[in-house]
Amino acid sequence: MKMFKYAATALVLSTLSFTAMATVHSVTSAQAQSLQQTGMVSATGASTLDSLEAKLAAKAEAAGATAYSITSANMDGKMSGTAVIYQ
């Protein structure tokens, strides 16, 4: 019974570890050339460039992307921007 508990615990921890490593990341345009473009995402209402990047990264991850490249950032009151997403 103890062996089963240890095995189950190891399985859960390894799954959590893999999930944490599977996050989306920003790439340069040179790095993006070797990736498959799968779409675009946009975000509005950010107050800083960091928060805009975080919003775009979250949307890219929600769309199933493995990487993204920010293509525009605008400030008209609040910040908005777009990013190309890649697989």
QUIPEKA-V821707 format. One record per pair of residues at least 6 apart in sequence whose ideal C-beta (glycine too) atoms are under 6 Angstrom apart, sorted by the first residue. I is the first residue (numbers start at 1). J is the second residue. D is the distance in whole Angstrom. If there is no record, write none. Layout:
BEGIN
I/J/D + I/J/D
END
This chain:
BEGIN
24/57/6 + 24/60/5 + 24/61/4 + 24/65/5 + 25/67/6 + 27/67/5 + 27/69/5 + 32/69/5 + 35/67/6 + 35/86/4 + 36/87/5 + 37/84/6 + 37/86/6 + 38/85/5 + 38/87/5 + 39/85/5 + 40/82/6 + 40/84/6 + 41/56/6 + 41/59/4 + 41/60/5 + 41/83/5 + 41/85/6 + 42/82/5 + 43/55/4 + 43/56/5 + 44/80/4 + 45/78/5 + 46/52/4 + 46/55/6 + 46/79/4 + 52/79/5 + 52/81/5 + 56/83/4 + 60/68/4 + 60/85/5 + 63/85/6 + 65/85/4 + 65/86/6 + 66/87/6 + 67/86/4 + 68/83/4 + 68/85/5 + 69/84/5 + 70/83/5 + 71/82/5 + 71/84/6 + 72/81/5 + 72/82/5 + 73/81/4 + 74/80/5
END
